[in-house]
């Protein structure tokens, strides 16, 4: 690892490698806090529903966090451009910890759902602000290797979170999945408070476009509600879902109009329309969305079609999640050393697309060992997109807009994950016929289809084919994205 040096434009002081490393470790702990909370809750849901006496509303524990965290992500980015990264990251950690304590003390399901929304309002800033801070202290040429470490941290949270949540809920108490955030949060607060005092300041005087922020958050919330409820709580053609979609379209239109006419818009259209930024965000939208969609589909595929139990399917899923940081690491090293740094992503995505397609065409023909190799290669190919899209986008925007641009990328990643999961679910429902029309969870629908004697291979095939199409779109946006020379220094804001 080469020494990275960042210039503090406010004081003229420099950050040596050890100072940069302390900053990176502090913000990675904050990111781990946010990533762990997205996975640790899922396996504890049955226990929570049983002890609080309300299993019908369990999905809202996940949905409330998803809605609030996604909606506020670009807001944190914009505010960090105005007031600085440190104060916003400390605010996000504080809100997250308060929400965690409130969740642990919740006496009923309604309180828990509301407090999960509060927790999400803090969690929405942890990951995007951490990525923005990395952009403040690491030049783009070196930044991708740190993105690989972040991908590894996400893989640990993705694999360890469900196991830890299940153990706590089964052998201790479900509230511990929230209490565990307290010591981690305090440690993250102390580490980031100390290290970020030396963080370079690139913020400028801005006006906050409150109306634009409200319109964007409202548009995102109505769309996510439609995606979350559609086909599960209500039919896609019901008045409630259609009304939410129409409302979202109207709100997005009002947001675009506001962005085009405001003196200083919340999310400048010039940032989104810049070719590298546009293609990077689109690639992240489809790439991350497909990865999350596959993580949802593959365990059901392994259990219902291939006959594995839940623990075995969970272990086999590790191949997919473990391949992701490996691919990110390869792409990160390529960005640090190669002039044509897109090549690993182009090769990896092409291979991933073909391998996902092969599962769709031959869902039962592959032996388990071959499937494990294929899942690892698919994860590695998608993993190449993560550092490439983030670093390419950050390399193309002014430092004074780094926060809002990074927040927008994380916002559209989350939106893509929700949309593609909904699309894959709808395709699966359609393939199940009457069993899918009866509603319920994916696992329940698959079980009903098996009881009816339906061929599940025919239901899974189009799901993997649509996932392959989404990866092909990711590849197309990577191809279209211009590979700008990566900066070897952090340009001061005054130079832009």
C-alpha positions as CSV (number, residue, x, y, z in Angstrom):
1,X,0.0,0.0,0.0
2,X,1.4,3.4,-0.9
3,X,1.4,6.3,1.4
4,X,-1.6,8.6,0.8
5,X,-1.2,12.2,1.6
6,X,-4.1,14.7,1.6
7,X,-3.9,18.5,1.8
8,X,-6.0,20.3,4.4
9,X,-7.1,23.3,2.4
10,X,-8.3,25.2,5.5
11,X,-5.0,25.1,7.4
12,X,-2.3,24.1,5.0
13,X,-1.4,21.1,7.1
14,X,-1.0,17.7,5.6
15,X,-2.2,14.3,6.6
16,X,0.5,11.6,6.6
17,X,-0.3,7.9,6.0
18,X,-0.8,7.0,9.7
19,X,-3.4,9.9,10.1
20,X,-5.2,8.8,6.9
21,X,-5.2,5.2,8.2
22,X,-6.8,6.3,11.5
23,X,-9.5,8.1,9.6
24,X,-10.2,5.1,7.4
25,X,-10.4,2.8,10.4
26,X,-12.8,5.1,12.2
27,X,-15.2,5.5,9.3
28,X,-15.1,1.8,8.4
29,X,-16.3,1.1,11.9
30,X,-19.2,3.6,11.3
31,X,-19.9,1.8,8.0
32,X,-19.8,-1.6,9.7
33,X,-22.4,-0.3,12.1
34,X,-24.8,0.6,9.3
35,X,-24.1,-2.5,7.3
36,X,-24.5,-4.9,10.2
37,X,-27.9,-3.4,11.1
38,X,-29.2,-4.2,7.6
39,X,-28.5,-7.9,8.1
40,X,-28.7,-8.7,11.8
41,X,-32.4,-8.1,12.2
42,X,-33.8,-10.5,9.5
43,X,-33.1,-13.8,11.4
44,X,-34.6,-12.4,14.6
45,X,-37.9,-11.4,13.1
46,X,-39.9,-14.6,14.0
47,X,-38.8,-14.3,17.6
48,X,-39.7,-10.6,17.7
49,X,-43.2,-11.3,16.2
50,X,-43.8,-14.1,18.7
51,X,-42.7,-12.1,21.8
52,X,-44.5,-8.8,20.8
53,X,-47.6,-10.8,19.7
54,X,-47.8,-9.3,16.2
55,X,-46.4,-11.4,13.3
56,X,-48.6,-9.6,10.7
57,X,-46.6,-6.4,10.8
58,X,-43.1,-7.9,10.9
59,X,-42.1,-6.8,7.4
60,X,-42.5,-3.2,8.5
61,X,-39.5,-3.6,10.8
62,X,-37.4,-3.9,7.6
63,X,-39.5,-1.5,5.5
64,X,-39.4,1.4,8.0
65,X,-35.6,1.3,8.1
66,X,-35.4,1.0,4.4
67,X,-37.7,3.9,3.7
68,X,-36.1,6.4,6.1
69,X,-32.5,5.5,5.4
70,X,-32.9,5.7,1.6
71,X,-34.9,8.9,1.8
72,X,-32.3,10.8,3.9
73,X,-29.1,9.6,2.2
74,X,-28.8,12.5,-0.3
75,X,-29.8,14.9,2.4
76,X,-26.7,13.9,4.5
77,X,-24.5,14.3,1.4
78,X,-25.8,17.8,0.7
79,X,-25.6,19.0,4.3
80,X,-22.0,17.6,4.5
81,X,-21.0,19.8,1.6
82,X,-22.4,22.8,3.5
83,X,-21.4,22.1,7.1
84,X,-18.6,19.6,6.8
85,X,-18.3,15.8,7.0
86,X,-17.4,15.4,10.7
87,X,-20.5,17.1,12.2
88,X,-22.8,15.3,9.9
89,X,-21.2,11.8,10.5
90,X,-21.3,12.4,14.3
91,X,-25.0,13.4,13.9
92,X,-25.8,10.3,12.0
93,X,-24.0,8.0,14.6
94,X,-25.9,9.8,17.4
95,X,-29.3,9.5,15.7
96,X,-28.6,5.8,14.9
97,X,-27.6,5.1,18.6
98,X,-30.7,6.8,20.0
99,X,-32.9,4.9,17.5
100,X,-31.2,1.6,18.5
101,X,-31.8,2.2,22.3
102,X,-35.4,3.1,21.5
103,X,-35.8,-0.1,19.5
104,X,-34.4,-2.2,22.3
105,X,-36.8,-0.7,24.8
106,X,-39.9,-0.8,22.5
107,X,-42.9,-2.4,24.4
108,X,-45.0,-3.1,21.3
109,X,-44.7,-3.6,17.5
110,X,-45.9,-0.1,16.6
111,X,-43.3,1.6,18.7
112,X,-40.6,-0.7,17.3
113,X,-41.6,0.1,13.8
114,X,-41.5,3.9,14.4
115,X,-38.2,3.7,16.2
116,X,-36.7,1.6,13.3
117,X,-37.7,4.6,11.1
118,X,-35.7,6.9,13.5
119,X,-32.8,4.5,13.5
120,X,-32.8,4.5,9.7
121,X,-32.6,8.3,9.7
122,X,-29.2,7.9,11.3
123,X,-28.2,4.8,9.3
124,X,-28.8,6.5,6.0
125,X,-25.9,8.8,6.6
126,X,-23.3,6.3,7.8
127,X,-22.3,4.6,4.6
128,X,-22.5,7.5,2.1
129,X,-20.7,9.9,4.4
130,X,-18.0,7.4,5.0
131,X,-17.4,7.0,1.3
132,X,-17.4,10.8,0.9
133,X,-14.8,11.1,3.6
134,X,-12.6,8.6,1.9
135,X,-12.8,10.8,-1.2
136,X,-11.7,13.8,1.0
137,X,-8.4,12.1,2.1
138,X,-7.5,9.6,-0.6
139,X,-6.6,10.5,-4.2
140,X,-8.8,8.7,-6.8
141,X,-5.8,6.7,-8.0
142,X,-5.4,5.1,-4.6
143,X,-9.0,5.3,-3.5
144,X,-10.2,2.1,-5.2
145,X,-8.1,-0.2,-3.0
146,X,-9.9,1.2,0.1
147,X,-13.2,0.5,-1.7
148,X,-12.1,-3.1,-1.8
149,X,-11.6,-3.2,2.0
150,X,-15.1,-1.7,2.4
151,X,-16.5,-4.4,0.2
152,X,-14.8,-7.0,2.4
153,X,-16.4,-5.3,5.5
154,X,-19.8,-5.5,3.8
155,X,-19.3,-9.2,3.1
156,X,-18.5,-9.9,6.8
157,X,-21.6,-8.0,7.9
158,X,-23.7,-9.8,5.3
159,X,-22.5,-13.2,6.4
160,X,-22.0,-12.6,10.1
161,X,-25.1,-10.4,10.7
162,X,-27.8,-13.1,10.2
163,X,-25.8,-15.7,12.2
164,X,-25.3,-13.2,15.1
165,X,-29.0,-12.1,15.0
166,X,-30.3,-15.7,15.1
167,X,-28.0,-16.7,18.0
168,X,-29.0,-13.6,20.1
169,X,-32.7,-14.0,19.4
170,X,-32.7,-17.8,20.1
171,X,-30.4,-18.1,23.1
172,X,-30.4,-14.6,24.7
173,X,-33.0,-11.9,23.9
174,X,-34.0,-10.2,20.6
175,X,-33.4,-6.7,22.0
176,X,-29.6,-7.5,22.1
177,X,-29.5,-7.1,18.3
178,X,-30.1,-3.4,19.0
179,X,-28.2,-3.0,22.3
180,X,-25.0,-4.3,20.5
181,X,-25.1,-1.1,18.4
182,X,-24.5,1.0,21.6
183,X,-20.9,0.0,22.3
184,X,-20.1,-0.1,18.6
185,X,-21.7,3.3,18.1
186,X,-19.8,4.9,21.1
187,X,-16.5,3.5,19.8
188,X,-17.3,4.8,16.3
189,X,-18.3,8.2,17.7
190,X,-15.1,8.5,19.7
191,X,-12.8,7.3,16.9
192,X,-14.4,9.5,14.2
193,X,-14.6,12.6,16.5
194,X,-10.9,12.5,17.2
195,X,-9.7,11.5,13.7
196,X,-12.0,13.8,11.7
197,X,-10.8,16.9,13.4
198,X,-7.9,16.8,11.0
199,X,-10.1,16.1,8.0
200,X,-9.6,18.5,5.1
201,X,-12.5,21.0,4.7
202,X,-13.8,21.5,1.2
203,X,-17.3,22.8,2.1
204,X,-18.5,26.2,0.8
205,X,-21.4,28.5,1.5
206,X,-24.6,27.1,0.1
207,X,-28.3,27.6,0.3
208,X,-30.3,24.6,1.3
209,X,-33.1,23.9,-1.2
210,X,-35.6,22.7,1.4
211,X,-38.4,22.3,-1.2
212,X,-36.2,20.2,-3.5
213,X,-35.1,18.0,-0.6
214,X,-38.7,17.5,0.5
215,X,-39.9,16.7,-3.0
216,X,-37.1,14.1,-3.5
217,X,-37.7,12.4,-0.2
218,X,-41.5,12.3,-0.8
219,X,-41.0,10.9,-4.4
220,X,-38.6,8.2,-3.1
221,X,-40.9,7.3,-0.2
222,X,-44.0,6.9,-2.3
223,X,-42.1,4.8,-4.9
224,X,-40.6,2.6,-2.2
225,X,-44.0,2.0,-0.6
226,X,-45.4,1.0,-3.9
227,X,-42.5,-1.4,-4.5
228,X,-42.7,-2.8,-1.0
229,X,-46.5,-3.4,-1.0
230,X,-47.1,-4.3,-4.6
231,X,-47.9,-7.9,-5.2
232,X,-47.5,-8.7,-1.5
233,X,-49.8,-6.6,0.6
234,X,-51.9,-5.4,-2.3
235,X,-52.3,-6.4,-6.0
236,X,-50.2,-4.4,-8.4
237,X,-53.4,-3.2,-10.1
238,X,-55.1,-2.1,-6.9
239,X,-56.0,1.5,-6.4
240,X,-53.6,2.0,-3.6
241,X,-50.5,0.8,-5.5
242,X,-51.5,2.6,-8.7
243,X,-52.1,5.8,-6.7
244,X,-48.7,5.6,-5.0
245,X,-47.0,5.1,-8.4
246,X,-48.9,8.1,-9.9
247,X,-48.0,10.2,-6.9
248,X,-44.4,9.2,-7.2
249,X,-44.3,10.1,-10.9
250,X,-45.9,13.5,-10.1
251,X,-43.4,14.2,-7.3
252,X,-40.4,13.2,-9.4
253,X,-41.6,15.5,-12.1
254,X,-42.0,18.4,-9.6
255,X,-38.5,17.6,-8.3
256,X,-37.0,17.8,-11.8
257,X,-38.8,21.0,-12.4
258,X,-37.5,22.4,-9.2
259,X,-33.9,21.3,-9.9
260,X,-34.1,23.0,-13.3
261,X,-35.4,26.3,-12.0
262,X,-34.0,26.7,-8.5
263,X,-31.0,29.1,-8.0
264,X,-29.1,26.4,-6.1
265,X,-31.0,23.1,-6.4
266,X,-30.8,20.3,-3.8
267,X,-29.4,17.9,-6.4
268,X,-28.1,19.8,-9.4
269,X,-29.1,18.2,-12.7
270,X,-25.7,19.1,-14.1
271,X,-24.1,16.6,-11.7
272,X,-26.5,13.8,-12.7
273,X,-26.2,14.6,-16.4
274,X,-22.4,14.6,-16.4
275,X,-21.7,11.5,-18.6
276,X,-19.3,9.7,-16.2
277,X,-21.6,10.4,-13.2
278,X,-24.7,9.3,-15.1
279,X,-23.2,6.0,-16.3
280,X,-21.6,5.3,-13.0
281,X,-24.8,5.7,-11.1
282,X,-26.7,3.6,-13.6
283,X,-24.1,0.8,-13.4
284,X,-24.3,0.9,-9.6
285,X,-28.2,0.9,-9.8
286,X,-28.3,-2.3,-11.9
287,X,-25.2,-4.0,-10.5
288,X,-26.1,-3.6,-6.8
289,X,-29.7,-4.2,-7.4
290,X,-29.0,-7.5,-9.2
291,X,-26.7,-8.6,-6.4
292,X,-29.3,-8.0,-3.7
293,X,-32.0,-9.7,-5.9
294,X,-29.8,-12.8,-6.3
295,X,-29.2,-12.9,-2.6
296,X,-33.0,-13.0,-2.2
297,X,-33.7,-15.6,-4.9
298,X,-30.8,-18.0,-4.5
299,X,-31.7,-19.4,-1.0
300,X,-35.2,-20.1,-2.2
301,X,-33.9,-21.7,-5.3
302,X,-31.5,-23.9,-3.3
303,X,-34.2,-25.0,-0.8
304,X,-37.2,-25.5,-3.0
305,X,-35.7,-26.7,-6.2
306,X,-32.5,-28.3,-5.2
307,X,-33.7,-29.7,-1.9
308,X,-31.2,-28.1,0.5
309,X,-32.0,-27.1,4.1
310,X,-31.8,-23.5,5.3
311,X,-28.4,-23.8,6.9
312,X,-26.9,-25.4,3.8
313,X,-28.3,-22.8,1.5
314,X,-27.0,-20.1,3.8
315,X,-23.5,-21.6,3.6
316,X,-23.7,-21.8,-0.2
317,X,-24.7,-18.2,-0.4
318,X,-21.4,-17.3,1.2
319,X,-19.8,-18.2,-2.1
320,X,-21.7,-15.4,-3.8
321,X,-21.0,-12.9,-1.0
322,X,-17.4,-14.0,-0.6
323,X,-16.7,-13.5,-4.3
324,X,-17.9,-9.9,-4.2
325,X,-15.0,-8.4,-2.1
326,X,-12.6,-10.5,-4.2
327,X,-13.8,-8.9,-7.4
328,X,-13.7,-5.5,-5.7
329,X,-10.1,-6.0,-4.6
330,X,-9.1,-7.0,-8.2
331,X,-10.8,-3.9,-9.6
332,X,-9.3,-1.7,-7.0
333,X,-5.8,-2.9,-7.7
334,X,-6.4,-2.4,-11.4
335,X,-7.5,1.2,-10.9
336,X,-4.4,1.9,-8.9
337,X,-2.0,0.4,-11.5
338,X,-3.6,0.2,-15.0
339,X,-4.4,3.0,-17.4
340,X,-7.3,0.9,-18.9
341,X,-8.7,0.2,-15.4
342,X,-12.2,-0.8,-16.7
343,X,-11.0,-4.1,-18.1
344,X,-11.5,-6.3,-15.0
345,X,-15.1,-5.1,-14.7
346,X,-15.8,-5.7,-18.4
347,X,-14.4,-9.2,-18.2
348,X,-16.0,-10.0,-14.8
349,X,-19.4,-8.7,-15.8
350,X,-19.5,-10.5,-19.1
351,X,-18.7,-13.7,-17.3
352,X,-21.2,-13.1,-14.6
353,X,-23.9,-12.4,-17.1
354,X,-23.3,-15.7,-18.9
355,X,-23.1,-17.7,-15.7
356,X,-26.4,-16.3,-14.3
357,X,-28.0,-17.1,-17.7
358,X,-26.6,-20.6,-17.5
359,X,-28.4,-21.2,-14.2
360,X,-31.6,-20.0,-15.8
361,X,-31.3,-22.4,-18.7
362,X,-30.1,-25.4,-16.7
363,X,-31.4,-24.9,-13.1
364,X,-30.9,-28.5,-12.1
365,X,-28.2,-29.7,-14.4
366,X,-25.3,-28.3,-12.4
367,X,-23.8,-30.3,-9.5
368,X,-23.4,-28.5,-6.2
369,X,-19.7,-28.0,-6.4
370,X,-20.0,-26.4,-9.9
371,X,-22.8,-24.2,-8.6
372,X,-20.6,-23.0,-5.8
373,X,-17.8,-22.0,-8.2
374,X,-20.3,-20.3,-10.5
375,X,-21.8,-18.3,-7.5
376,X,-18.3,-17.2,-6.5
377,X,-17.5,-16.1,-10.0
378,X,-20.8,-14.2,-10.3
379,X,-20.1,-12.4,-7.0
380,X,-16.6,-11.5,-8.2
381,X,-17.8,-10.1,-11.5
382,X,-20.4,-7.9,-9.8
383,X,-17.9,-6.9,-7.1
384,X,-15.7,-5.3,-9.8
385,X,-18.5,-2.7,-10.4
386,X,-18.5,-1.4,-6.8
387,X,-15.1,0.4,-6.6
388,X,-15.2,1.3,-10.3
389,X,-18.5,3.0,-10.2
390,X,-17.8,4.9,-7.0
391,X,-14.3,6.1,-7.7
392,X,-15.1,7.0,-11.3
393,X,-18.0,9.1,-10.2
394,X,-16.0,10.8,-7.4
395,X,-13.1,11.4,-9.9
396,X,-15.5,13.3,-12.2
397,X,-17.2,15.8,-9.8
398,X,-15.8,18.9,-8.0
399,X,-14.8,18.4,-4.4
400,X,-17.4,20.9,-3.3
401,X,-20.1,18.6,-4.6
402,X,-18.6,15.3,-3.5
403,X,-21.1,14.8,-0.7
404,X,-24.3,15.3,-2.7
405,X,-22.9,13.2,-5.6
406,X,-21.9,10.3,-3.3
407,X,-25.2,10.6,-1.5
408,X,-27.0,10.4,-4.8
409,X,-25.1,7.3,-5.9
410,X,-26.0,5.5,-2.6
411,X,-29.6,6.7,-2.9
412,X,-29.9,5.2,-6.4
413,X,-28.2,2.0,-5.4
414,X,-30.8,1.5,-2.7
415,X,-33.6,2.4,-5.0
416,X,-32.2,0.0,-7.6
417,X,-32.0,-2.8,-5.0
418,X,-35.7,-2.3,-4.1
419,X,-36.8,-2.1,-7.7
420,X,-34.9,-5.1,-9.0
421,X,-36.0,-7.2,-6.0
422,X,-39.6,-6.3,-6.8
423,X,-39.1,-7.1,-10.5
424,X,-37.6,-10.5,-9.8
425,X,-40.3,-11.3,-7.2
426,X,-43.0,-10.4,-9.7
427,X,-41.4,-12.6,-12.4
428,X,-41.3,-15.4,-9.8
429,X,-44.9,-14.9,-8.8
430,X,-46.0,-15.1,-12.5
431,X,-44.1,-18.3,-13.0
432,X,-45.8,-19.9,-10.0
433,X,-49.3,-19.4,-11.5
434,X,-52.1,-19.8,-9.0
435,X,-49.7,-20.5,-6.1
436,X,-48.1,-17.1,-6.7
437,X,-51.5,-15.3,-7.0
438,X,-52.5,-16.5,-3.6
439,X,-50.0,-14.2,-2.0
440,X,-47.7,-14.6,1.0
441,X,-43.9,-14.9,1.2
442,X,-41.8,-16.3,-1.6
443,X,-41.1,-19.4,0.4
444,X,-44.8,-20.0,1.1
445,X,-45.6,-19.6,-2.6
446,X,-42.9,-22.0,-3.7
447,X,-44.1,-24.6,-1.1
448,X,-47.7,-24.3,-2.5
449,X,-46.4,-24.7,-6.1
450,X,-44.6,-27.8,-5.1
451,X,-47.7,-29.2,-3.4
452,X,-49.7,-28.5,-6.6
453,X,-47.1,-30.5,-8.6
454,X,-45.9,-27.4,-10.6
455,X,-42.4,-27.5,-12.2
456,X,-40.4,-24.9,-10.1
457,X,-37.6,-25.0,-12.7
458,X,-39.9,-23.3,-15.1
459,X,-40.6,-20.6,-12.5
460,X,-36.9,-19.9,-11.6
461,X,-35.6,-19.9,-15.2
462,X,-37.1,-16.5,-16.2
463,X,-36.0,-15.0,-12.8
464,X,-32.3,-15.8,-13.6
465,X,-32.8,-14.7,-17.2
466,X,-34.1,-11.3,-16.0
467,X,-31.2,-11.0,-13.6
468,X,-28.8,-11.7,-16.5
469,X,-30.5,-8.9,-18.5
470,X,-29.9,-6.5,-15.6
471,X,-26.2,-7.5,-15.5
472,X,-26.1,-6.9,-19.2
473,X,-27.4,-3.4,-18.7
474,X,-24.7,-2.9,-16.0
475,X,-22.1,-4.0,-18.5
476,X,-23.5,-1.6,-21.2
477,X,-23.2,1.4,-18.8
478,X,-19.7,0.4,-17.9
479,X,-18.8,0.3,-21.6
480,X,-20.4,3.7,-22.1
481,X,-18.6,5.3,-19.2
482,X,-15.5,7.2,-20.2
483,X,-12.3,6.1,-18.3
484,X,-11.0,9.5,-17.3
485,X,-7.4,9.6,-16.0
486,X,-7.6,9.2,-12.2
487,X,-6.2,12.1,-10.2
488,X,-3.1,11.3,-8.1
489,X,-3.7,14.3,-5.8
490,X,-6.7,15.7,-4.1
491,X,-7.4,19.0,-5.9
492,X,-8.3,21.9,-3.5
493,X,-11.8,23.3,-3.9
494,X,-10.4,26.7,-4.8
495,X,-8.8,25.2,-7.9
496,X,-12.2,24.1,-9.3
